Amino acid sequence: MSSLLRFTDWTKVDQIQENFITYFRIFAGISGSHFVEKDAAWICTSDGAPGTQVFKANFPSTTVDAYIDATLAEMGQYTNAIDWMVFPGCRPANLGERLAARGRAGGPDGAWRLVGDVPSMAGNWMYMDLNNLSPTPTVSARFRIVRVNTASLLEAWRQISVAGFESGECHNFYQAYLRHGFDQDALAHHYIGYVDEQPVTSGTLLVAGGSASIYNVSTPPAWRRQGYGGAITHAMLQEMRHRGYNWSWIWASDLGKNVYAQLGFTPTDFGIREYQWRRQ
């Protein structure tokens, strides 16, 4: 794995943030999901994925503590665990420092605490110049990729995602993506990789906010380490280039980061920091 790239193209980081927000915005209004986009943009999901996140804040510098407390109190109606992402474009510029201070104070009611690293790097962020995309991975000649364009294919996508994530939490994805639709000009595009007639991997391409990224790559344990996750990811990266994009990014799992590195992604510090709140 290559060393960490320090990223300073803040226009691209803003585009990453908007793509990230759009991913969660697709779930707005789905049963059990509470999506709010005001001074802060956030989602709380009461039953499974996509989880609970704050992804943007634009607070007045003179009353930032009150806004932090109000956000925690509002989200606290639905959850006891909040992952608060601070992107470089969030305001005020010292928002991270103020979050840390409010964590020491216990938030709005003394019951909230920051856990883990304060702040953390928020996972494995990676960047790719699509001109450096690796050659197509070598996999079984029986492997093929299908774009999801019907409800029945979306259900197959959901089932392979459940098997790959080893979780029963993908019903929200089905509802949100079915509502979003399958048009060629949609923001989200879903793919299934098959060996003969057996689904073995899946993924989602999201084109929004000035950038393109890949989400939800999932391969069941029995089909891992055969190149299928890398192959479907490579196909989605090629689709990005076809749509005119020359760079991409991904928020990678620990399981997937080495696969993405082999395709040409570089571990990157975009200046994004995470503050993990838990109510005692």
C-alpha positions in Angstrom: 0.0 0.0 0.0 1.4 3.4 -1.0 1.9 6.2 1.5 -0.9 8.6 2.5 -1.5 11.4 -0.1 -2.1 14.8 1.5 -4.9 16.4 -0.6 -5.3 20.1 -1.0 -7.7 20.5 -4.0 -10.5 21.9 -1.8 -12.9 22.2 -4.8 -12.7 18.5 -5.3 -13.2 17.9 -1.6 -16.3 20.0 -1.7 -17.5 17.8 -4.6 -16.7 14.7 -2.6 -18.8 16.1 0.2 -21.8 16.8 -2.1 -21.6 13.3 -3.6 -21.5 11.9 -0.1 -24.6 13.9 1.0 -26.4 12.9 -2.2 -25.9 9.2 -1.4 -27.7 9.7 1.9 -30.3 12.1 0.5 -31.6 9.2 -1.7 -32.9 7.6 1.5 -34.9 10.7 2.6 -38.4 9.8 3.4 -37.9 6.1 3.5 -39.6 4.5 6.5 -37.3 4.7 9.6 -35.0 7.2 8.0 -34.9 10.8 9.2 -33.0 13.1 6.8 -32.5 16.8 7.6 -30.8 19.4 5.6 -30.7 22.8 7.3 -27.8 24.4 9.1 -26.6 20.9 9.5 -27.2 18.0 7.1 -27.7 14.6 8.8 -29.5 11.3 8.7 -30.7 8.9 11.4 -31.8 5.4 10.4 -33.7 3.6 13.1 -33.5 0.1 11.5 -30.2 -0.8 9.7 -28.2 0.9 7.0 -27.3 3.5 5.9 -26.8 4.5 9.5 -26.5 7.7 11.4 -24.2 10.5 10.2 -23.7 14.3 10.2 -22.1 15.2 6.9 -22.3 19.0 6.8 -22.5 22.0 9.1 -22.6 25.7 8.5 -23.0 27.3 11.9 -22.5 31.0 13.0 -19.2 31.3 14.8 -20.7 33.3 17.6 -23.3 30.7 18.6 -21.6 27.5 17.3 -21.9 25.7 20.7 -25.7 26.2 20.8 -26.0 24.9 17.3 -23.9 21.8 18.1 -26.1 21.1 21.2 -29.3 21.7 19.2 -28.2 19.2 16.5 -27.3 16.6 19.1 -30.6 17.1 20.9 -32.6 16.8 17.7 -30.7 13.7 16.5 -30.9 12.3 20.0 -34.7 11.8 19.5 -33.8 8.9 17.2 -30.4 7.6 18.3 -27.8 7.2 21.0 -24.9 7.1 18.5 -23.8 9.8 16.1 -20.9 9.9 13.7 -20.2 13.5 12.9 -18.1 14.1 9.8 -16.3 17.5 9.6 -15.2 18.3 6.0 -12.8 21.2 5.3 -15.7 23.3 4.0 -17.7 23.1 7.2 -18.1 26.3 9.2 -16.9 27.8 11.4 -13.4 26.8 10.5 -12.7 25.7 14.1 -15.8 23.4 14.2 -13.7 20.4 15.1 -12.3 22.2 18.1 -15.7 23.2 19.3 -17.0 19.6 18.9 -14.2 18.4 21.0 -15.0 21.0 23.7 -18.7 20.1 23.7 -17.7 16.5 24.0 -15.7 17.3 27.2 -18.8 19.1 28.5 -21.1 16.2 27.7 -23.1 17.9 25.0 -26.5 19.6 25.7 -27.4 17.5 28.7 -24.2 16.1 30.1 -25.0 12.7 28.8 -23.1 12.7 25.5 -19.4 11.7 25.1 -16.9 11.5 22.3 -15.4 8.0 21.9 -12.4 6.6 20.1 -9.8 8.9 18.5 -10.8 12.6 18.8 -10.8 13.3 16.0 -10.3 10.2 13.8 -9.5 10.0 10.1 -13.0 8.6 9.5 -11.9 5.4 7.8 -10.0 4.7 4.6 -10.4 7.5 2.1 -8.8 6.9 -1.3 -8.3 8.9 -4.5 -7.7 7.9 -8.1 -6.6 9.7 -11.3 -8.7 7.6 -13.8 -5.9 8.0 -16.4 -4.0 5.6 -14.1 -6.7 2.9 -14.0 -5.1 -0.5 -14.0 -5.8 -3.1 -16.7 -9.0 -5.1 -16.5 -8.6 -7.8 -13.8 -8.4 -11.3 -15.0 -11.3 -13.4 -13.7 -13.2 -16.5 -14.9 -14.4 -16.3 -18.5 -17.9 -17.3 -17.1 -18.1 -13.9 -15.2 -20.4 -11.2 -16.6 -21.8 -7.9 -15.2 -25.4 -6.8 -15.5 -26.8 -3.3 -14.9 -29.8 -3.3 -12.6 -32.8 -1.9 -14.5 -35.9 -3.7 -13.0 -37.3 -4.3 -9.6 -36.5 -8.0 -9.8 -32.9 -7.3 -10.6 -32.8 -4.8 -7.7 -34.1 -7.6 -5.4 -31.3 -9.8 -6.6 -28.8 -7.0 -6.0 -30.3 -6.6 -2.5 -29.9 -10.4 -1.8 -26.3 -10.5 -2.9 -25.6 -7.4 -0.8 -27.1 -9.0 2.3 -24.9 -12.1 1.7 -21.8 -10.0 1.1 -22.2 -7.6 4.0 -23.4 -10.6 6.1 -26.3 -8.5 7.4 -30.0 -8.3 7.0 -30.0 -4.5 6.9 -30.4 -3.9 3.1 -34.2 -3.5 2.9 -33.8 0.3 3.1 -31.6 0.1 0.0 -34.2 -1.7 -1.9 -36.9 0.9 -1.0 -34.7 3.9 -1.7 -33.2 2.7 -4.9 -36.5 1.4 -6.3 -38.0 4.9 -5.7 -34.9 6.5 -7.3 -35.4 4.5 -10.5 -33.1 3.0 -13.2 -32.9 5.7 -15.8 -29.6 6.2 -17.6 -29.5 9.8 -16.2 -30.2 8.7 -12.7 -27.7 9.5 -10.0 -27.3 5.9 -8.7 -26.6 2.9 -10.9 -26.4 -0.6 -9.6 -24.6 -3.6 -10.9 -24.5 -7.4 -10.3 -21.6 -9.7 -11.2 -22.6 -13.2 -12.2 -20.7 -16.5 -12.7 -23.0 -18.2 -15.1 -26.4 -17.6 -13.4 -25.0 -17.3 -9.9 -24.8 -13.7 -8.5 -21.3 -13.3 -6.9 -20.7 -9.6 -6.3 -22.6 -6.2 -6.5 -21.9 -2.5 -6.4 -23.3 1.0 -6.9 -22.0 3.9 -9.0 -23.1 7.3 -7.8 -22.6 10.3 -10.1 -23.5 13.5 -8.3 -22.1 16.8 -7.0 -19.4 17.1 -9.6 -17.7 13.7 -8.8 -18.3 10.0 -9.3 -17.8 7.4 -6.6 -18.5 3.7 -5.9 -20.5 2.5 -2.9 -21.9 -0.8 -1.6 -19.3 -3.2 -3.2 -20.2 -6.5 -1.7 -19.0 -10.1 -2.3 -20.2 -13.1 -0.2 -17.4 -14.9 1.6 -17.6 -18.0 -0.6 -16.8 -15.9 -3.7 -14.1 -13.7 -2.3 -10.4 -13.7 -3.4 -11.3 -14.6 -6.9 -11.2 -11.1 -8.3 -14.9 -10.5 -8.7 -15.1 -7.5 -6.4 -12.2 -5.9 -8.2 -13.7 -6.7 -11.6 -17.1 -5.1 -10.9 -15.3 -2.0 -9.4 -13.1 -1.8 -12.5 -16.2 -1.9 -14.7 -17.8 1.0 -12.8 -14.6 3.0 -13.0 -14.7 2.5 -16.8 -18.3 3.7 -16.8 -17.1 6.9 -15.0 -14.6 7.5 -17.7 -17.3 6.9 -20.4 -19.3 9.6 -18.6 -16.5 12.1 -18.8 -14.9 11.9 -15.3 -11.1 11.8 -15.0 -10.8 11.2 -11.2 -12.7 9.4 -8.5 -12.6 8.7 -4.8 -13.9 6.0 -2.5 -14.6 5.5 1.2 -13.2 2.0 1.6 -13.7 -0.7 4.1 -10.7 -2.4 5.7 -11.6 -5.5 3.7 -11.8 -3.6 0.4 -8.9 -1.1 0.6 -6.2 -3.5 -0.8 -8.5 -4.4 -3.8 -8.9 -0.7 -4.6 -5.2 0.0 -4.3 -4.6 -2.7 -6.9 -6.9 -0.9 -9.3 -5.0 2.4 -8.8 -6.6 4.1 -5.8 -4.2 5.9 -3.4 -4.9 6.2 0.4 -5.6 9.9 0.8 -6.1 12.5 3.6 -8.9 14.8 2.3 -8.9 16.7 5.6 -12.1 15.0 6.7 -12.3 14.2 10.4 -14.9 12.2 12.4 -16.2 12.8 15.9 -18.0 9.8 17.3 -20.7 10.7 19.8 -22.3 8.2 22.2 -25.0 8.9 24.8 -24.2 7.3 28.1 
